[in-house]
Amino acid sequence: MRIKLTQDLKCHQDTFLTGEEYEAVLILPRSTTVEFIADSGKKIRAFSYEYVKVEPATEI
């Protein structure tokens, strides 16, 4: 699914700004926590209050 951040995230030296969009996956099927990969290759987690869905998850 595609997400848009609703607040800035800081993880070590990386900063992810409000409004940036990322391709993300849900951690667990019933979870609202998502994980996306930063340009540096690190996996970053965002909680439901830190993002909004831009594009819904697709089911296979």
VENZIDA-V55771 format. One line per field, one symbol per residue. ss: DSSP state (~ for helix, > for strand, _ for the rest). A space follows every 10 residues. Layout:
ss: ???
This chain:
ss: _>>>>___>> >__>>>____ >>>>>>____ ___>>>>___ __>>>>_~~~ >>>>>_____
